[in-house]
Amino acid sequence: MPKLLVRVPSPLLAQGELTHLDRVEADADLALSQWRDYVSVYRDRGWQIVDVAEAPDQPDGVFIEDALVVFDDIVVIGRPGAESRRGEIATARAAAEMLSLPVHEIEAPGTLDGGDVLKIGRTVYVGASSRTNDDGIRQLEALLSPRGWKIVAVPVTRVLHLKSAVTALPDGTVIGYEPLVDDPSVFPRFLPVPEEHGTAVVVLDEATVLMSADAPQTAALLRSRGLTVIQTPVTEFEKLEGCVTCLSVRVRR
């Protein structure tokens, strides 16, 4: 049974870090309702929900994907590029230990946010962003290369994280809103989408993706490719540079 690691939003969500967006007040109550609906999508499809310990004093703690990434038989704990987020790591480490896998950590001076990590087959695209630095990428490569992964560093200057700009469909095609993508030629197959909030999809299975409700044209495009598209509102998280990927860690083993 696949597992979904999630953390309930902090009541301080509206105080979360912003890098590329102007602040628009997020509604904490609406965010909680949207988060519950998001989790229900997975629960209704048979995923086991694993609740990471609450972190009410960490405004960005709901974006649990940034804290840890699962690669087959290991878990890598990141080191947030934003100092304000480093208080999330202790509880993320405890969650990682529940997975009964070896745990490795990115160490100073390296930084790595999971939102900068896009896995496609045995290739890992890593965003060189304001949150993930060269040393963090080198540490990740040292962990993964011996295990058969290829690491490709990707420039990210127009958005917060790599997966704020691009994600991948079940067949490995990378999708993104071109004005937000530094270099689409990095990816062997790239499909531009018509909406900013259409960049992020989570693959639920080989025929189904989950995405924001705020991208109807992109949803229609993906359906025209034969995919089943489930949409859920995540407006309050989008105000804080979040999306459907960063609200969870998916463990499919």
Summary of the structure (lengths in Angstrom):
residues: 253
radius of gyration: 16.6
end to end distance: 7.4
largest distance: 45.5
contacts: 877
relative contact order: 0.17
helix: 32%
strand: 25%
